[in-house]
Amino acid sequence: MVIELTESFEVLDPRFRKLAFPNVHVEELWTGCRWAEGPAWFAAGRYLVWSDIPNDRMLRWDETDGSVSVFRQPAMNTNGHTVDLQGRLVSCEHRGRCVSRTEHDGTRTVLAAQFDGKRFNSPNDVIVKSDASLWFTDPSYGIDSDYEGDAAPGEIGASRVYRIDGASGAISVVAGDFVQPNGLAFSPDESLLYIVDTGATHQADGPHHVRRFKVGTNGTLSGGEVFATCPVGLYDGLRVDVHGNLWLSAGDGVHCHAPDGTLLGKILIPETVANVCFGGAKLNRLFICGTTSLYAVYLNTRGARPRAA
């Protein structure tokens, strides 16, 4: 006898049933954003930080009591975040047009603001690799209007994906053939890099897919074939679990793709989802940034973390 999952889930492949629990529902933790984005989990403090981009603030949800407070405001219209190997917050700033780091004492360090003497467009999402390198995307959303940043002309003339070397801080282009590069995530063994292209926002019939690259030992990428195309809205931010499954934000919730590309199922959310991250004591709770709200759901899997270098 098959015990059906709750109405929070849509099963498209039997394998999805092993990743969810029959008695679990999606929980709304907080609402009141204009465009929620970029969740990052801090295990030591048991809290989540995420962006509310148009309101120019970062919010903090405390797991110990469920309270929400303002983490930082103004916040340079930050978008995506990650936590580096030393437990520091790394942020993509639309208004700052840079990638910055919040030190343990609260001070801000700019890690990358220019390439070849030209300012970035508006860094969007960032991830860390086990060698301490940081990888980030740089579409134009933060300079397209004053809603999520400061309207301004682009200087670089392209929307690309970059790598910041963990030892030297040197910045290099790792992918340049994107319309609007967006969310990105490594496979559990870091041999693959998945990068979303949301170019359909700027081109008729433009890309609304995620591509898969092979990661070289020297920090280069190869391949880049389309891994999956979003059937509802646009894929945006994503995370990968320990089994290599992709959890992708989409127009109707979160889509789960197996490593072979099959769409296994969906977590249904009543708002467009922008980004997700795994958190909680066992990394088995998926936090979901819907348009105006923060949601969470427990899953029968765990988020992948940078492997030991």
Secondary structure in CASP SS format (residue, H / E / C, confidence):
PFRMAT SS
TARGET T0000
AUTHOR 0000-0000-0000
METHOD secondary structure of the structure
MODEL  1
M C 1.00
V C 1.00
I C 1.00
E C 1.00
L C 1.00
T C 1.00
E C 1.00
S C 1.00
F E 1.00
E E 1.00
V E 1.00
L C 1.00
D C 1.00
P H 1.00
R H 1.00
F H 1.00
R H 1.00
K H 1.00
L H 1.00
A C 1.00
F C 1.00
P C 1.00
N C 1.00
V C 1.00
H C 1.00
V C 1.00
E E 1.00
E E 1.00
L E 1.00
W E 1.00
T E 1.00
G C 1.00
C C 1.00
R C 1.00
W C 1.00
A E 1.00
E E 1.00
G E 1.00
P E 1.00
A E 1.00
W E 1.00
F E 1.00
A C 1.00
A C 1.00
G C 1.00
R C 1.00
Y E 1.00
L E 1.00
V E 1.00
W E 1.00
S E 1.00
D E 1.00
I C 1.00
P C 1.00
N C 1.00
D C 1.00
R E 1.00
M E 1.00
L E 1.00
R E 1.00
W E 1.00
D E 1.00
E C 1.00
T C 1.00
D C 1.00
G C 1.00
S C 1.00
V E 1.00
S E 1.00
V E 1.00
F E 1.00
R E 1.00
Q C 1.00
P C 1.00
A C 1.00
M C 1.00
N C 1.00
T E 1.00
N E 1.00
G E 1.00
H E 1.00
T E 1.00
V E 1.00
D C 1.00
L C 1.00
Q C 1.00
G C 1.00
R C 1.00
L E 1.00
V E 1.00
S E 1.00
C E 1.00
E E 1.00
H C 1.00
R C 1.00
G C 1.00
R C 1.00
C E 1.00
V E 1.00
S E 1.00
R E 1.00
T E 1.00
E C 1.00
H C 1.00
D C 1.00
G C 1.00
T C 1.00
R E 1.00
T E 1.00
V E 1.00
L E 1.00
A E 1.00
A C 1.00
Q E 1.00
F E 1.00
D C 1.00
G C 1.00
K E 1.00
R E 1.00
F C 1.00
N C 1.00
S C 1.00
P C 1.00
N C 1.00
D C 1.00
V E 1.00
I E 1.00
V E 1.00
K C 1.00
S C 1.00
D C 1.00
A C 1.00
S C 1.00
L E 1.00
W E 1.00
F E 1.00
T E 1.00
D E 1.00
P C 1.00
S C 1.00
Y H 1.00
G H 1.00
I H 1.00
D H 1.00
S C 1.00
D C 1.00
Y C 1.00
E C 1.00
G C 1.00
D C 1.00
A C 1.00
A C 1.00
P C 1.00
G C 1.00
E C 1.00
I C 1.00
G C 1.00
A C 1.00
S C 1.00
R E 1.00
V E 1.00
Y E 1.00
R E 1.00
I E 1.00
D C 1.00
G C 1.00
A C 1.00
S C 1.00
G C 1.00
A C 1.00
I E 1.00
S E 1.00
V E 1.00
V E 1.00
A E 1.00
G C 1.00
D C 1.00
F C 1.00
V C 1.00
Q C 1.00
P E 1.00
N E 1.00
G E 1.00
L E 1.00
A E 1.00
F E 1.00
S C 1.00
P C 1.00
D C 1.00
E C 1.00
S C 1.00
L E 1.00
L E 1.00
Y E 1.00
I E 1.00
V E 1.00
D E 1.00
T C 1.00
G H 1.00
A H 1.00
T H 1.00
H C 1.00
Q C 1.00
A C 1.00
D C 1.00
G C 1.00
P C 1.00
H C 1.00
H E 1.00
V E 1.00
R E 1.00
R E 1.00
F E 1.00
K E 1.00
V E 1.00
G C 1.00
T C 1.00
N C 1.00
G C 1.00
T C 1.00
L E 1.00
S E 1.00
G E 1.00
G E 1.00
E E 1.00
V E 1.00
F E 1.00
A E 1.00
T E 1.00
C C 1.00
P C 1.00
V C 1.00
G C 1.00
L C 1.00
Y C 1.00
D C 1.00
G C 1.00
L E 1.00
R E 1.00
V E 1.00
D E 1.00
V C 1.00
H C 1.00
G C 1.00
N C 1.00
L E 1.00
W E 1.00
L E 1.00
S E 1.00
A E 1.00
G C 1.00
D C 1.00
G E 1.00
V E 1.00
H E 1.00
C E 1.00
H E 1.00
A C 1.00
P C 1.00
D C 1.00
G C 1.00
T C 1.00
L E 1.00
L E 1.00
G E 1.00
K E 1.00
I E 1.00
L E 1.00
I C 1.00
P C 1.00
E C 1.00
T C 1.00
V E 1.00
A E 1.00
N E 1.00
V E 1.00
C E 1.00
F E 1.00
G E 1.00
G C 1.00
A C 1.00
K C 1.00
L C 1.00
N C 1.00
R E 1.00
L E 1.00
F E 1.00
I E 1.00
C E 1.00
G E 1.00
T C 1.00
T C 1.00
S E 1.00
L E 1.00
Y E 1.00
A E 1.00
V E 1.00
Y E 1.00
L C 1.00
N C 1.00
T C 1.00
R C 1.00
G E 1.00
A C 1.00
R C 1.00
P C 1.00
R C 1.00
A C 1.00
A C 1.00
END
